[in-house]
């Protein structure tokens, strides 16, 4: 687009984004996004600020055919963590969170000439763009993490060498309409650099 006039109505888009909030897996139903919609959201993720275009983020779609395998990894982690059999089964059930499930991995390269904190900012920006795109497409989503994201067996199953598993994004159709979470006061985070 060559100018703002070529784009969508900014006020409408912004008002829609201002209603975005994380929606837990229990409030997500089928259908989930199509492969094409996930690709579109991934393209939006790639538009996040990214110093030197390192692309420090990777999205790993968990197909339904592999959910049982992920469940076994979750259950194994829970058992090795000292959880009861019942708790381990509850952990395993999390592999079916949302009609769609996408793992988020990060590759932070200390030798890339870009400070690690800038690379982590790029990962966060990609996640935000991905989730905002899903919201604009009419889906709800929630980023889920926890101690199991650092488990070497789970990481080895989902990540390529040198990657860090950040967590999983559960995605689906919200069972309730999106709404603002309350009045956000921009003055809580927006400051003017005043003289001291």
ZIWOPE-V716314 format. One record per run of one state. SS is the DSSP state (A for helix, B for strand, O for the rest). FROM is the first residue (numbers start at 0). TO is the last residue. If there is no record, write none. Layout:
BEGIN
ss	from	to
SS	FROM	TO
SS	FROM	TO
END
This chain:
BEGIN
ss	from	to
O	0	2
A	3	5
O	6	8
A	9	16
O	17	23
A	24	26
B	27	28
O	29	33
A	34	44
O	45	49
A	50	52
O	53	55
B	56	60
O	61	62
A	63	79
O	80	83
A	84	95
O	96	98
B	99	105
O	106	114
A	115	135
O	136	138
B	139	143
O	144	145
A	146	149
O	150	150
A	151	157
O	158	162
B	163	173
O	174	184
A	185	187
O	188	195
END
